[in-house]
Amino acid sequence: MDVGSSQSLFLKRYESERQLASSVVMGGIQFLHTAFGLETGVGINARSVGMNIIGATGVIRKKLAEVAAFGGGIL
């Protein structure tokens, strides 16, 4: 199998998987940028509650740290 071929199913599947993972990470970054950019009382309170939930939930906190450190295993 020629992995460099434009017809390579292996590369197309890999590209599709990486694009999905990248989109999830970019969406998360955009969400954080928006959430931390809010300067209203409601935005600040919602952000605080969200961070408290993440801090109290070991599984979510561990997964976020893993994704941030290694960039993989999102899906």
Biopython code that builds the backbone (N, CA, C, O; Angstrom):
import numpy as np
from Bio.PDB.StructureBuilder import StructureBuilder

atoms = [
    (1, "MET", "N", (0.842, -1.178, 0.000)),
    (1, "MET", "CA", (0.000, 0.000, 0.000)),
    (1, "MET", "C", (0.886, 1.241, 0.000)),
    (1, "MET", "O", (1.826, 1.345, 0.788)),
    (2, "ASP", "N", (0.586, 2.151, -0.867)),
    (2, "ASP", "CA", (1.315, 3.415, -0.937)),
    (2, "ASP", "C", (0.632, 4.412, -0.002)),
    (2, "ASP", "O", (-0.424, 4.956, -0.328)),
    (3, "VAL", "N", (1.244, 4.650, 1.168)),
    (3, "VAL", "CA", (0.613, 5.534, 2.141)),
    (3, "VAL", "C", (0.606, 6.989, 1.684)),
    (3, "VAL", "O", (-0.128, 7.801, 2.247)),
    (4, "GLY", "N", (1.398, 7.334, 0.687)),
    (4, "GLY", "CA", (1.430, 8.693, 0.168)),
    (4, "GLY", "C", (0.421, 8.935, -0.935)),
    (4, "GLY", "O", (0.258, 10.064, -1.398)),
    (5, "SER", "N", (-0.243, 7.901, -1.350)),
    (5, "SER", "CA", (-1.211, 8.016, -2.437)),
    (5, "SER", "C", (-2.407, 8.849, -1.994)),
    (5, "SER", "O", (-2.836, 8.776, -0.842)),
    (6, "SER", "N", (-2.941, 9.644, -2.925)),
    (6, "SER", "CA", (-4.113, 10.454, -2.602)),
    (6, "SER", "C", (-5.336, 9.574, -2.383)),
    (6, "SER", "O", (-6.344, 10.044, -1.854)),
    (7, "GLN", "N", (-5.268, 8.328, -2.773)),
    (7, "GLN", "CA", (-6.373, 7.389, -2.609)),
    (7, "GLN", "C", (-6.256, 6.578, -1.315)),
    (7, "GLN", "O", (-7.100, 5.726, -1.035)),
    (8, "SER", "N", (-5.232, 6.837, -0.545)),
    (8, "SER", "CA", (-4.972, 6.056, 0.650)),
    (8, "SER", "C", (-6.084, 6.229, 1.692)),
    (8, "SER", "O", (-6.279, 7.322, 2.224)),
    (9, "LEU", "N", (-6.801, 5.158, 1.973)),
    (9, "LEU", "CA", (-7.859, 5.205, 2.983)),
    (9, "LEU", "C", (-7.276, 5.429, 4.376)),
    (9, "LEU", "O", (-7.897, 6.066, 5.227)),
    (10, "PHE", "N", (-6.085, 4.900, 4.592)),
    (10, "PHE", "CA", (-5.419, 5.065, 5.878)),
    (10, "PHE", "C", (-5.206, 6.540, 6.188)),
    (10, "PHE", "O", (-5.552, 7.005, 7.274)),
    (11, "LEU", "N", (-4.637, 7.274, 5.239)),
    (11, "LEU", "CA", (-4.373, 8.693, 5.470)),
    (11, "LEU", "C", (-5.653, 9.509, 5.562)),
    (11, "LEU", "O", (-5.731, 10.449, 6.354)),
    (12, "LYS", "N", (-6.646, 9.168, 4.774)),
    (12, "LYS", "CA", (-7.911, 9.900, 4.834)),
    (12, "LYS", "C", (-8.587, 9.692, 6.191)),
    (12, "LYS", "O", (-9.121, 10.640, 6.767)),
    (13, "ARG", "N", (-8.568, 8.475, 6.696)),
    (13, "ARG", "CA", (-9.161, 8.199, 8.001)),
    (13, "ARG", "C", (-8.386, 8.936, 9.095)),
    (13, "ARG", "O", (-8.984, 9.534, 9.989)),
    (14, "TYR", "N", (-7.058, 8.892, 9.022)),
    (14, "TYR", "CA", (-6.227, 9.591, 10.001)),
    (14, "TYR", "C", (-6.512, 11.095, 9.974)),
    (14, "TYR", "O", (-6.676, 11.724, 11.020)),
    (15, "GLU", "N", (-6.566, 11.659, 8.768)),
    (15, "GLU", "CA", (-6.831, 13.087, 8.628)),
    (15, "GLU", "C", (-8.194, 13.447, 9.230)),
    (15, "GLU", "O", (-8.323, 14.449, 9.934)),
    (16, "SER", "N", (-9.183, 12.643, 8.955)),
    (16, "SER", "CA", (-10.526, 12.888, 9.476)),
    (16, "SER", "C", (-10.541, 12.849, 11.002)),
    (16, "SER", "O", (-11.152, 13.707, 11.639)),
    (17, "GLU", "N", (-9.881, 11.872, 11.583)),
    (17, "GLU", "CA", (-9.818, 11.755, 13.040)),
    (17, "GLU", "C", (-9.095, 12.944, 13.657)),
    (17, "GLU", "O", (-9.536, 13.480, 14.674)),
    (18, "ARG", "N", (-7.994, 13.356, 13.053)),
    (18, "ARG", "CA", (-7.221, 14.489, 13.578)),
    (18, "ARG", "C", (-7.989, 15.795, 13.442)),
    (18, "ARG", "O", (-7.926, 16.647, 14.329)),
    (19, "GLN", "N", (-8.718, 15.961, 12.336)),
    (19, "GLN", "CA", (-9.517, 17.177, 12.164)),
    (19, "GLN", "C", (-10.600, 17.254, 13.233)),
    (19, "GLN", "O", (-10.855, 18.327, 13.780)),
    (20, "LEU", "N", (-11.231, 16.141, 13.530)),
    (20, "LEU", "CA", (-12.266, 16.119, 14.569)),
    (20, "LEU", "C", (-11.660, 16.481, 15.924)),
    (20, "LEU", "O", (-12.203, 17.316, 16.648)),
    (21, "ALA", "N", (-10.548, 15.858, 16.263)),
    (21, "ALA", "CA", (-9.898, 16.143, 17.541)),
    (21, "ALA", "C", (-9.457, 17.597, 17.623)),
    (21, "ALA", "O", (-9.616, 18.235, 18.663)),
    (22, "SER", "N", (-8.908, 18.123, 16.540)),
    (22, "SER", "CA", (-8.478, 19.522, 16.511)),
    (22, "SER", "C", (-9.662, 20.468, 16.663)),
    (22, "SER", "O", (-9.568, 21.488, 17.346)),
    (23, "SER", "N", (-10.765, 20.128, 16.031)),
    (23, "SER", "CA", (-11.966, 20.963, 16.135)),
    (23, "SER", "C", (-12.494, 21.004, 17.562)),
    (23, "SER", "O", (-12.938, 22.050, 18.035)),
    (24, "VAL", "N", (-12.446, 19.875, 18.242)),
    (24, "VAL", "CA", (-12.898, 19.821, 19.633)),
    (24, "VAL", "C", (-12.009, 20.703, 20.507)),
    (24, "VAL", "O", (-12.512, 21.453, 21.344)),
    (25, "VAL", "N", (-10.702, 20.619, 20.320)),
    (25, "VAL", "CA", (-9.771, 21.430, 21.110)),
    (25, "VAL", "C", (-9.966, 22.913, 20.800)),
    (25, "VAL", "O", (-10.017, 23.733, 21.717)),
    (26, "MET", "N", (-10.076, 23.261, 19.525)),
    (26, "MET", "CA", (-10.271, 24.666, 19.160)),
    (26, "MET", "C", (-11.586, 25.207, 19.713)),
    (26, "MET", "O", (-11.651, 26.353, 20.158)),
    (27, "GLY", "N", (-12.630, 24.386, 19.686)),
    (27, "GLY", "CA", (-13.905, 24.808, 20.264)),
    (27, "GLY", "C", (-13.793, 25.043, 21.759)),
    (27, "GLY", "O", (-14.358, 26.000, 22.287)),
    (28, "GLY", "N", (-13.068, 24.175, 22.439)),
    (28, "GLY", "CA", (-12.849, 24.348, 23.872)),
    (28, "GLY", "C", (-12.070, 25.608, 24.193)),
    (28, "GLY", "O", (-12.384, 26.315, 25.151)),
    (29, "ILE", "N", (-11.061, 25.885, 23.397)),
    (29, "ILE", "CA", (-10.263, 27.098, 23.599)),
    (29, "ILE", "C", (-11.113, 28.337, 23.363)),
    (29, "ILE", "O", (-11.029, 29.304, 24.119)),
    (30, "GLN", "N", (-11.935, 28.309, 22.312)),
    (30, "GLN", "CA", (-12.817, 29.441, 22.033)),
    (30, "GLN", "C", (-13.820, 29.645, 23.166)),
    (30, "GLN", "O", (-14.102, 30.779, 23.553)),
    (31, "PHE", "N", (-14.358, 28.545, 23.696)),
    (31, "PHE", "CA", (-15.282, 28.634, 24.823)),
    (31, "PHE", "C", (-14.603, 29.287, 26.028)),
    (31, "PHE", "O", (-15.168, 30.186, 26.650)),
    (32, "LEU", "N", (-13.394, 28.834, 26.357)),
    (32, "LEU", "CA", (-12.673, 29.415, 27.490)),
    (32, "LEU", "C", (-12.363, 30.892, 27.267)),
    (32, "LEU", "O", (-12.479, 31.704, 28.185)),
    (33, "HIS", "N", (-11.971, 31.231, 26.051)),
    (33, "HIS", "CA", (-11.678, 32.629, 25.721)),
    (33, "HIS", "C", (-12.921, 33.494, 25.941)),
    (33, "HIS", "O", (-12.839, 34.577, 26.520)),
    (34, "THR", "N", (-14.061, 33.007, 25.478)),
    (34, "THR", "CA", (-15.309, 33.752, 25.647)),
    (34, "THR", "C", (-15.711, 33.825, 27.119)),
    (34, "THR", "O", (-16.077, 34.889, 27.619)),
    (35, "ALA", "N", (-15.640, 32.684, 27.804)),
    (35, "ALA", "CA", (-16.056, 32.632, 29.209)),
    (35, "ALA", "C", (-15.202, 33.544, 30.086)),
    (35, "ALA", "O", (-15.731, 34.226, 30.964)),
    (36, "PHE", "N", (-13.904, 33.564, 29.863)),
    (36, "PHE", "CA", (-13.042, 34.388, 30.697)),
    (36, "PHE", "C", (-13.000, 35.834, 30.230)),
    (36, "PHE", "O", (-12.425, 36.689, 30.904)),
    (37, "GLY", "N", (-13.606, 36.112, 29.083)),
    (37, "GLY", "CA", (-13.693, 37.486, 28.600)),
    (37, "GLY", "C", (-14.923, 38.208, 29.113)),
    (37, "GLY", "O", (-15.019, 39.429, 28.983)),
    (38, "LEU", "N", (-15.869, 37.477, 29.695)),
    (38, "LEU", "CA", (-17.088, 38.094, 30.223)),
    (38, "LEU", "C", (-16.768, 38.902, 31.476)),
    (38, "LEU", "O", (-16.089, 38.423, 32.384)),
    (39, "GLU", "N", (-17.259, 40.110, 31.506)),
    (39, "GLU", "CA", (-16.984, 40.982, 32.645)),
    (39, "GLU", "C", (-18.247, 41.342, 33.413)),
    (39, "GLU", "O", (-18.219, 42.222, 34.273)),
    (40, "THR", "N", (-19.358, 40.669, 33.113)),
    (40, "THR", "CA", (-20.609, 40.956, 33.812)),
    (40, "THR", "C", (-20.751, 40.052, 35.028)),
    (40, "THR", "O", (-20.052, 39.046, 35.146)),
    (41, "GLY", "N", (-21.655, 40.411, 35.926)),
    (41, "GLY", "CA", (-21.864, 39.626, 37.134)),
    (41, "GLY", "C", (-22.305, 38.204, 36.839)),
    (41, "GLY", "O", (-21.829, 37.259, 37.468)),
    (42, "VAL", "N", (-23.221, 38.049, 35.877)),
    (42, "VAL", "CA", (-23.705, 36.714, 35.526)),
    (42, "VAL", "C", (-22.565, 35.877, 34.952)),
    (42, "VAL", "O", (-22.411, 34.708, 35.305)),
    (43, "GLY", "N", (-21.773, 36.470, 34.075)),
    (43, "GLY", "CA", (-20.652, 35.753, 33.470)),
    (43, "GLY", "C", (-19.621, 35.334, 34.496)),
    (43, "GLY", "O", (-19.100, 34.220, 34.448)),
    (44, "ILE", "N", (-19.334, 36.214, 35.409)),
    (44, "ILE", "CA", (-18.352, 35.914, 36.457)),
    (44, "ILE", "C", (-18.872, 34.802, 37.364)),
    (44, "ILE", "O", (-18.126, 33.891, 37.721)),
    (45, "ASN", "N", (-20.143, 34.874, 37.734)),
    (45, "ASN", "CA", (-20.723, 33.841, 38.603)),
    (45, "ASN", "C", (-20.768, 32.487, 37.908)),
    (45, "ASN", "O", (-20.436, 31.470, 38.517)),
    (46, "ALA", "N", (-21.175, 32.460, 36.641)),
    (46, "ALA", "CA", (-21.235, 31.200, 35.889)),
    (46, "ALA", "C", (-19.851, 30.595, 35.747)),
    (46, "ALA", "O", (-19.676, 29.385, 35.892)),
    (47, "ARG", "N", (-18.867, 31.437, 35.464)),
    (47, "ARG", "CA", (-17.489, 30.961, 35.332)),
    (47, "ARG", "C", (-16.998, 30.389, 36.656)),
    (47, "ARG", "O", (-16.336, 29.351, 36.681)),
    (48, "SER", "N", (-17.319, 31.059, 37.746)),
    (48, "SER", "CA", (-16.897, 30.603, 39.064)),
    (48, "SER", "C", (-17.524, 29.254, 39.412)),
    (48, "SER", "O", (-16.839, 28.357, 39.903)),
    (49, "VAL", "N", (-18.817, 29.112, 39.160)),
    (49, "VAL", "CA", (-19.498, 27.843, 39.426)),
    (49, "VAL", "C", (-18.883, 26.731, 38.575)),
    (49, "VAL", "O", (-18.620, 25.636, 39.072)),
    (50, "GLY", "N", (-18.658, 27.016, 37.297)),
    (50, "GLY", "CA", (-18.063, 26.020, 36.405)),
    (50, "GLY", "C", (-16.694, 25.574, 36.870)),
    (50, "GLY", "O", (-16.390, 24.381, 36.864)),
    (51, "MET", "N", (-15.870, 26.519, 37.272)),
    (51, "MET", "CA", (-14.526, 26.171, 37.743)),
    (51, "MET", "C", (-14.593, 25.382, 39.047)),
    (51, "MET", "O", (-13.788, 24.476, 39.266)),
    (52, "ASN", "N", (-15.543, 25.719, 39.912)),
    (52, "ASN", "CA", (-15.708, 24.963, 41.160)),
    (52, "ASN", "C", (-16.140, 23.526, 40.880)),
    (52, "ASN", "O", (-15.671, 22.595, 41.536)),
    (53, "ILE", "N", (-17.026, 23.345, 39.915)),
    (53, "ILE", "CA", (-17.466, 21.991, 39.548)),
    (53, "ILE", "C", (-16.298, 21.186, 39.000)),
    (53, "ILE", "O", (-16.100, 20.032, 39.380)),
    (54, "ILE", "N", (-15.526, 21.794, 38.110)),
    (54, "ILE", "CA", (-14.360, 21.098, 37.547)),
    (54, "ILE", "C", (-13.354, 20.759, 38.640)),
    (54, "ILE", "O", (-12.803, 19.659, 38.667)),
    (55, "GLY", "N", (-13.118, 21.711, 39.542)),
    (55, "GLY", "CA", (-12.176, 21.481, 40.634)),
    (55, "GLY", "C", (-12.609, 20.370, 41.571)),
    (55, "GLY", "O", (-11.776, 19.650, 42.121)),
    (56, "ALA", "N", (-13.930, 20.233, 41.754)),
    (56, "ALA", "CA", (-14.441, 19.219, 42.678)),
    (56, "ALA", "C", (-14.603, 17.846, 42.033)),
    (56, "ALA", "O", (-14.754, 16.844, 42.731)),
    (57, "THR", "N", (-14.571, 17.800, 40.712)),
    (57, "THR", "CA", (-14.780, 16.548, 39.990)),
    (57, "THR", "C", (-13.441, 16.038, 39.476)),
    (57, "THR", "O", (-12.921, 16.527, 38.473)),
    (58, "GLY", "N", (-12.900, 15.071, 40.162)),
    (58, "GLY", "CA", (-11.573, 14.563, 39.832)),
    (58, "GLY", "C", (-11.454, 14.010, 38.428)),
    (58, "GLY", "O", (-10.422, 14.194, 37.783)),
    (59, "VAL", "N", (-12.485, 13.335, 37.937)),
    (59, "VAL", "CA", (-12.421, 12.715, 36.611)),
    (59, "VAL", "C", (-12.312, 13.789, 35.520)),
    (59, "VAL", "O", (-11.489, 13.684, 34.611)),
    (60, "ILE", "N", (-13.148, 14.809, 35.628)),
    (60, "ILE", "CA", (-13.116, 15.879, 34.623)),
    (60, "ILE", "C", (-11.800, 16.637, 34.702)),
    (60, "ILE", "O", (-11.180, 16.916, 33.676)),
    (61, "ARG", "N", (-11.375, 16.970, 35.908)),
    (61, "ARG", "CA", (-10.123, 17.700, 36.094)),
    (61, "ARG", "C", (-8.939, 16.906, 35.532)),
    (61, "ARG", "O", (-8.061, 17.471, 34.879)),
    (62, "LYS", "N", (-8.920, 15.611, 35.786)),
    (62, "LYS", "CA", (-7.832, 14.761, 35.291)),
    (62, "LYS", "C", (-7.832, 14.710, 33.764)),
    (62, "LYS", "O", (-6.777, 14.795, 33.136)),
    (63, "LYS", "N", (-9.025, 14.571, 33.166)),
    (63, "LYS", "CA", (-9.126, 14.498, 31.704)),
    (63, "LYS", "C", (-8.694, 15.818, 31.068)),
    (63, "LYS", "O", (-7.986, 15.809, 30.060)),
    (64, "LEU", "N", (-9.102, 16.941, 31.631)),
    (64, "LEU", "CA", (-8.694, 18.240, 31.093)),
    (64, "LEU", "C", (-7.177, 18.427, 31.188)),
    (64, "LEU", "O", (-6.552, 18.942, 30.261)),
    (65, "ALA", "N", (-6.598, 18.012, 32.297)),
    (65, "ALA", "CA", (-5.144, 18.113, 32.461)),
    (65, "ALA", "C", (-4.426, 17.216, 31.464)),
    (65, "ALA", "O", (-3.393, 17.593, 30.912)),
    (66, "GLU", "N", (-4.973, 16.031, 31.237)),
    (66, "GLU", "CA", (-4.384, 15.087, 30.279)),
    (66, "GLU", "C", (-4.415, 15.663, 28.861)),
    (66, "GLU", "O", (-3.417, 15.603, 28.142)),
    (67, "VAL", "N", (-5.536, 16.208, 28.471)),
    (67, "VAL", "CA", (-5.664, 16.805, 27.135)),
    (67, "VAL", "C", (-4.725, 18.000, 26.995)),
    (67, "VAL", "O", (-4.072, 18.164, 25.964)),
    (68, "ALA", "N", (-4.657, 18.831, 28.027)),
    (68, "ALA", "CA", (-3.786, 20.004, 27.979)),
    (68, "ALA", "C", (-2.306, 19.607, 27.882)),
    (68, "ALA", "O", (-1.532, 20.241, 27.164)),
    (69, "ALA", "N", (-1.927, 18.561, 28.606)),
    (69, "ALA", "CA", (-0.528, 18.153, 28.636)),
    (69, "ALA", "C", (-0.116, 17.376, 27.403)),
    (69, "ALA", "O", (0.978, 17.581, 26.876)),
    (70, "PHE", "N", (-0.975, 16.491, 26.939)),
    (70, "PHE", "CA", (-0.585, 15.588, 25.868)),
    (70, "PHE", "C", (-1.325, 15.806, 24.555)),
    (70, "PHE", "O", (-0.924, 15.276, 23.519)),
    (71, "GLY", "N", (-2.407, 16.587, 24.595)),
    (71, "GLY", "CA", (-3.129, 16.924, 23.381)),
    (71, "GLY", "C", (-3.900, 15.792, 22.738)),
    (71, "GLY", "O", (-4.411, 15.946, 21.629)),
    (72, "GLY", "N", (-3.990, 14.687, 23.395)),
    (72, "GLY", "CA", (-4.670, 13.552, 22.782)),
    (72, "GLY", "C", (-5.704, 12.952, 23.691)),
    (72, "GLY", "O", (-5.927, 13.415, 24.810)),
    (73, "GLY", "N", (-6.323, 11.925, 23.195)),
    (73, "GLY", "CA", (-7.301, 11.204, 23.983)),
    (73, "GLY", "C", (-8.568, 11.967, 24.244)),
    (73, "GLY", "O", (-9.232, 11.742, 25.256)),
    (74, "ILE", "N", (-8.916, 12.862, 23.352)),
    (74, "ILE", "CA", (-10.101, 13.682, 23.555)),
    (74, "ILE", "C", (-11.358, 12.843, 23.388)),
    (74, "ILE", "O", (-12.271, 12.900, 24.212)),
    (75, "LEU", "N", (-11.392, 12.077, 22.332)),
    (75, "LEU", "CA", (-12.616, 11.353, 22.006)),
    (75, "LEU", "C", (-12.479, 9.894, 22.329)),
    (75, "LEU", "O", (-13.416, 9.125, 22.119)),
]
sb = StructureBuilder()
sb.init_structure("model")
sb.init_model(0)
sb.init_chain("A")
sb.init_seg("    ")
for serial, (resi, resn, name, xyz) in enumerate(atoms, 1):
    if name == "N":
        sb.init_residue(resn, " ", resi, " ")
    sb.init_atom(name, np.array(xyz, "f"), 0.0, 1.0, " ", f" {name:<3s}", serial, name[0])
structure = sb.get_structure()
